[in-house]
Amino acid sequence: DIANSNHADLFISIHTNSIASRSSKVSGTETYTLGLHKTQENLEVAKKENSVILIESDYEQRYAGFNPNSSESYIIFEFLQDKNMEKSVEFATNIQRQFKTTAKRIDKGVHQAGFLVLRETSMPGVLVELGYISTPDEERYLLTENGTSALARSIYQAFVSYKQQQTGITPKDIPAEQTSIPAVEEEEI
């Protein structure tokens, strides 16, 4: 709602991943963009997951007429989101590239999903998974200043590149106080 009401140009939702077993060695970053629900099975799963909005008293107004039980709602919304899909994928790919080169993280790739937080935005958007909080090594990395700085720098560098591609604004055009993120040394985990 905040991004839409402020007419944002880009939406970034930042998360940490988790799996049931803390003994697992799964690690890495991944970034999601809005996924297309082209098969009936995917559509039915999306309907079931999004039906929770029906318990909200003002869901018709709050979600601008989106009905989680209507195939037509999904089709119309996907049509509107297609225009943002290419930009979202471009940005997500750049984030993953930066995670790999700047933060030295395992690249688990760019994926598509029907997450409500991405579907409800009216601008290009991504959902970023910084790592697995349920994996002890990843958790330690995510809790260090070096880890958080490297991940933040990665997202920032991807954003600067995206903004430059979209608007022609280069980093030299951005005031210095907006570009100063301290240098990070690579940390072993």
C-alpha positions as CSV (number, residue, x, y, z in Angstrom):
1,D,0.0,0.0,0.0
2,I,2.8,2.4,0.9
3,A,4.7,1.8,-2.4
4,N,1.5,2.2,-4.5
5,S,0.1,5.2,-2.7
6,N,3.5,7.0,-3.1
7,H,3.8,6.1,-6.8
8,A,7.1,4.3,-6.2
9,D,9.2,3.4,-9.2
10,L,10.6,0.2,-7.7
11,F,9.6,-2.2,-4.9
12,I,12.1,-4.2,-2.9
13,S,11.0,-6.6,-0.2
14,I,13.9,-8.0,1.8
15,H,13.7,-11.3,3.7
16,T,15.7,-14.2,5.2
17,N,15.0,-17.7,4.1
18,S,14.4,-20.7,6.3
19,I,14.1,-24.5,6.2
20,A,12.7,-26.9,8.8
21,S,16.1,-28.6,9.7
22,R,18.8,-26.4,11.3
23,S,21.3,-29.2,10.6
24,S,21.0,-28.7,6.9
25,K,23.9,-27.0,5.0
26,V,21.7,-25.1,2.5
27,S,22.9,-21.6,1.8
28,G,22.8,-18.8,-0.8
29,T,20.8,-15.9,-1.9
30,E,17.8,-15.8,-4.3
31,T,15.6,-13.2,-5.7
32,Y,12.0,-13.6,-6.8
33,T,9.8,-11.7,-9.3
34,L,6.1,-12.0,-9.9
35,G,5.3,-15.4,-11.4
36,L,2.8,-16.1,-14.1
37,H,0.0,-18.5,-13.2
38,K,-0.5,-20.2,-16.6
39,T,-1.6,-23.6,-15.5
40,Q,-4.9,-24.4,-13.7
41,E,-2.9,-26.1,-10.9
42,N,-0.8,-23.0,-10.2
43,L,-3.9,-20.9,-10.4
44,E,-5.7,-23.0,-7.9
45,V,-2.8,-22.9,-5.5
46,A,-2.6,-19.1,-5.8
47,K,-6.3,-18.9,-5.2
48,K,-6.0,-21.0,-2.0
49,E,-3.0,-19.0,-0.7
50,N,-4.7,-15.7,-1.4
51,S,-8.1,-16.5,-0.1
52,V,-7.1,-15.3,3.4
53,I,-7.8,-11.7,2.2
54,L,-11.6,-12.7,2.3
55,I,-11.6,-12.5,6.1
56,E,-10.7,-8.8,5.9
57,S,-13.9,-6.7,6.2
58,D,-12.8,-4.2,3.5
59,Y,-11.0,-6.5,1.1
60,E,-12.9,-5.3,-2.0
61,Q,-11.7,-1.7,-1.4
62,R,-8.3,-2.6,0.0
63,Y,-7.4,-4.8,-2.9
64,A,-9.1,-2.8,-5.6
65,G,-11.7,-5.4,-6.5
66,F,-9.2,-8.3,-6.6
67,N,-11.2,-11.5,-5.9
68,P,-8.9,-14.4,-5.0
69,N,-11.6,-16.9,-6.1
70,S,-11.9,-15.4,-9.6
71,S,-9.8,-16.6,-12.5
72,E,-10.6,-13.3,-14.3
73,S,-9.0,-11.3,-11.5
74,Y,-5.8,-13.2,-11.9
75,I,-5.8,-12.8,-15.7
76,I,-6.5,-9.1,-15.6
77,F,-3.8,-8.6,-12.9
78,E,-1.2,-10.6,-14.8
79,F,-1.9,-8.6,-17.9
80,L,-1.2,-5.4,-16.0
81,Q,1.9,-6.9,-14.3
82,D,3.4,-8.1,-17.6
83,K,4.6,-4.5,-18.4
84,N,6.7,-4.6,-15.2
85,M,7.9,-8.2,-15.5
86,E,10.9,-7.5,-17.8
87,K,12.2,-4.7,-15.5
88,S,11.7,-6.8,-12.4
89,V,13.6,-9.7,-13.9
90,E,16.4,-7.3,-15.1
91,F,16.7,-5.9,-11.6
92,A,16.5,-9.3,-9.9
93,T,19.3,-10.6,-12.2
94,N,21.4,-7.6,-11.3
95,I,20.9,-8.2,-7.6
96,Q,22.0,-11.8,-7.8
97,R,25.0,-10.8,-9.9
98,Q,26.0,-8.3,-7.1
99,F,25.4,-10.9,-4.4
100,K,27.8,-13.2,-6.1
101,T,30.5,-10.7,-7.0
102,T,30.2,-8.1,-4.2
103,A,29.1,-10.2,-1.2
104,K,30.7,-13.5,-2.4
105,R,27.5,-15.4,-1.8
106,I,26.2,-18.6,-3.4
107,D,23.8,-17.6,-6.3
108,K,20.6,-19.6,-6.1
109,G,19.2,-17.6,-9.0
110,V,16.2,-15.6,-10.0
111,H,12.8,-17.3,-9.6
112,Q,9.2,-16.4,-10.2
113,A,6.4,-16.8,-7.7
114,G,2.9,-15.5,-7.1
115,F,3.7,-13.8,-3.8
116,L,0.9,-11.4,-2.8
117,V,3.5,-8.7,-1.8
118,L,4.7,-8.7,-5.4
119,R,1.3,-9.1,-7.1
120,E,-0.2,-6.1,-5.2
121,T,2.5,-3.6,-6.4
122,S,1.9,-1.5,-9.4
123,M,5.6,-1.1,-10.2
124,P,8.5,-3.4,-11.0
125,G,9.3,-5.4,-7.8
126,V,11.4,-8.1,-6.3
127,L,11.4,-10.2,-3.1
128,V,15.0,-10.8,-2.0
129,E,16.1,-13.8,0.2
130,L,19.4,-12.8,1.8
131,G,20.3,-16.3,3.1
132,Y,19.0,-19.0,5.3
133,I,18.5,-17.9,8.9
134,S,17.9,-21.5,9.8
135,T,21.5,-22.6,8.7
136,P,24.0,-21.8,11.5
137,D,26.8,-20.6,9.2
138,E,24.4,-18.4,7.2
139,E,22.8,-17.1,10.4
140,R,26.2,-16.1,11.8
141,Y,27.1,-14.3,8.5
142,L,23.7,-12.5,8.4
143,L,24.3,-11.2,11.9
144,T,27.8,-9.8,11.3
145,E,28.4,-6.2,10.3
146,N,30.5,-7.3,7.4
147,G,27.7,-9.6,6.2
148,T,24.9,-7.1,6.4
149,S,27.1,-4.4,4.8
150,A,28.1,-6.6,1.9
151,L,24.5,-7.6,1.3
152,A,23.3,-4.0,1.6
153,R,26.0,-2.9,-0.8
154,S,25.0,-5.6,-3.3
155,I,21.4,-4.4,-3.3
156,Y,22.5,-0.8,-3.5
157,Q,24.9,-1.4,-6.4
158,A,22.1,-3.3,-8.3
159,F,19.7,-0.4,-7.6
160,V,22.2,2.2,-8.9
161,S,22.8,0.1,-12.1
162,Y,19.0,-0.3,-12.5
163,K,18.4,3.4,-12.0
164,Q,21.1,4.3,-14.5
165,Q,19.6,1.9,-17.1
166,Q,16.1,3.3,-16.6
167,T,16.8,7.0,-16.3
168,G,20.3,7.7,-17.4
169,I,21.2,9.0,-14.0
170,T,24.8,7.9,-13.1
171,P,26.3,7.5,-9.7
172,K,28.1,10.8,-10.1
173,D,24.7,12.5,-10.3
174,I,23.7,11.0,-6.9
175,P,24.7,13.2,-3.9
176,A,27.8,11.8,-2.1
177,E,25.9,11.3,1.2
178,Q,23.6,8.8,-0.6
179,T,26.5,6.7,-2.0
180,S,28.7,6.3,1.1
181,I,28.5,2.7,2.2
182,P,31.6,1.6,4.1
183,A,34.0,-0.8,2.5
184,V,33.7,-4.5,3.6
185,E,36.4,-7.0,3.8
186,E,35.5,-10.6,2.8
187,E,34.7,-12.7,5.8
188,E,35.1,-16.4,6.1
189,I,32.1,-18.4,7.4
